[in-house]
Amino acid sequence: MPHGVKSKRSYSSPRRRAQAEATRRDILVAAQQLFEQHGFPATTMAQVAGEAGVSLKTVYLAFATKSGLLRTLWNFLLRGDDEDRPVAEQDWYRQVLDEPDPERRLRLNARNSTLGKQRISGILEVIRNAAPTDSEIASLWQRIQAEYHANQRAIVEPLGKQNRLRKGLDVDRATDILWTINHPNTWQLLVVDRGWTFAQYEEWTGDLACAQLLA
């Protein structure tokens, strides 16, 4: 192969990857807009393709199925650019686990919860509403619930070992309480339905977590 051809391929490959990633982002943005406006069942892959300005084939090649597209969108919104790393390995979550002071730990968790809900609350409602009618989305919803509960437990467990939990409160019950306080359903009720500001939500969830959990 001529040297010039080989050099051209080596330089064009990163550009192609960047273009492919940009197209993928465009599809995800379009999917989020349509899913949140019309719901999962009513949104078609053709509509997503049209909104993103790409061919229908491109959407299917990138995500295979509409359920796969929604699942990928969820991971992207939850984890950002590090979407291949689970929440347990994300820096913002590790900062909570590394915080030794119990109150600061719970308030930092409240801050992360507030920031996270701003990204994910809309698409999470899409997932919850679609779960009863789609088995793949039902599995995704169940996984989200289980992982979120496990992540809250990891925050609570050190408090139990340090004897910092309120008298009569074990790790299991404390986890359930923290999970409920920071659950997306609570966000939906207070922020979306009742119009609380992000700052009000963060302050309330932090205060409530400290009052309910700490000795």
ABEGO torsion letter per residue (X at the ends): XBAAAAAAAAAAAAAAAAAAAAAAAAAAAAAAAAAAAAEAAABBAAAAAAAAGBBAAAAAAAAGBAAAAAAAAAAAAAAEAAAABBAAABAAAAAAAABABAAAAAAAAAAAAAAAAAAAAAAAAAAAAAAAABAAAAAAAAAAAAAAAAAAAAAAAAAAAAGABBBGBBAAAAAAAAAAAABAAAAAAAAAAAGBBAAAAAAAAAAAAAAAABX
